[in-house]
Amino acid sequence: MIARTLDRGKAEDLLALDLRELAAMSDFFLIASAATDNHVRALLKSLSRELAKHGVKPIHREGEDSCNWVLLDFFDVVVHLFRRPVRRYYDLEHLWGDAPELELGLESPPDTEAAG
């Protein structure tokens, strides 16, 4: 549900990492990028609204003031919303490189280069 909501909000480079064999703090990381701080805020707002419909709220939130890196901790899943350059800088994918990537089952946009 989290990944679908972020995908509908045009989050970029959605990635889910399985941490169950590597860390005790959480089972999964969901990482996504946004072009601007306004885009991060919009993703956060739509995600909060969608999850609230199902009675789901994070147990911890960080970074909403700057919107460079917003962390939402749902205990089993930790969501990281980054502005593009901040995601590149912290490079969680590399830091957690031993974690298997999960297939999210989201539809990929059509390949515009092949079409054009």
C-alpha positions in Angstrom: 0.0 0.0 0.0 2.9 2.4 0.8 4.7 1.7 -2.4 1.5 2.0 -4.5 0.7 5.3 -2.9 4.1 6.7 -3.5 4.1 5.5 -7.1 0.7 7.2 -7.7 2.4 10.4 -6.4 5.2 10.1 -9.0 7.9 9.1 -6.5 11.1 8.3 -8.3 13.3 5.2 -8.0 11.2 3.3 -5.5 13.2 0.5 -3.9 12.4 -2.0 -1.2 15.1 -3.7 0.8 14.6 -6.8 2.9 16.5 -6.4 6.1 15.1 -9.3 8.0 18.4 -11.2 8.0 20.6 -8.2 8.5 19.1 -5.9 11.1 16.9 -6.0 14.2 15.6 -2.4 13.8 13.1 -3.1 11.0 12.2 -5.8 8.5 12.1 -3.6 5.4 13.2 -0.2 4.1 11.2 1.5 1.4 13.3 4.2 -0.3 12.0 6.8 -2.7 13.1 10.0 -4.3 11.4 13.3 -5.2 12.5 16.2 -7.4 11.8 19.0 -4.9 10.9 19.6 -1.3 7.4 20.4 -2.4 7.3 17.0 -4.1 8.5 15.4 -0.8 5.7 17.2 1.1 3.1 16.1 -1.4 4.2 12.5 -1.2 4.1 12.7 2.6 0.7 14.2 2.6 -0.8 11.7 0.3 0.8 8.8 2.1 -0.4 10.0 5.5 -3.9 10.5 4.2 -4.0 7.0 2.6 -2.6 5.2 5.6 -4.9 7.1 8.0 -7.9 5.6 6.1 -6.6 2.2 7.3 -5.8 3.4 10.8 -2.0 3.2 10.2 0.2 5.8 11.7 4.0 5.8 12.0 5.5 5.3 15.5 8.2 7.9 14.7 8.6 10.7 12.1 11.7 12.7 11.3 12.8 15.4 8.8 9.5 17.0 7.9 10.7 20.5 8.6 13.4 20.4 5.9 11.9 17.7 3.5 15.4 16.7 2.4 15.1 13.3 4.0 11.9 12.3 5.7 11.8 9.1 7.7 8.6 7.4 8.6 9.0 4.4 11.0 6.1 1.9 10.9 8.1 -0.6 13.0 8.3 -3.4 10.4 8.7 -0.9 7.5 10.8 2.2 7.5 10.1 4.7 4.7 12.8 7.0 3.5 11.7 9.9 1.3 14.6 11.8 -0.2 15.2 14.8 -2.4 17.4 13.4 -5.3 20.7 14.9 -4.3 20.3 13.9 -0.6 19.5 10.3 -1.6 22.7 10.2 -3.7 24.7 11.7 -0.9 23.6 9.2 1.8 23.4 6.3 -0.6 21.4 3.9 1.6 21.3 1.4 -1.3 25.1 1.0 -1.0 25.2 1.1 2.8 22.6 -1.7 2.9 24.1 -3.4 -0.2 23.8 -6.9 1.3 20.0 -6.6 1.6 18.0 -8.3 -1.1 15.8 -6.0 -3.2 12.1 -6.9 -3.2 9.9 -6.7 -6.3 7.2 -4.2 -5.7 5.0 -5.2 -8.5 4.5 -1.7 -9.7 3.9 -1.0 -13.4 6.9 0.6 -15.0 6.3 3.7 -17.3 6.6 3.0 -21.0 10.1 3.3 -22.4 10.0 6.6 -24.2 13.3 6.2 -26.0 12.2 2.9 -27.6 8.9 4.6 -28.6 10.5 7.7 -30.1 
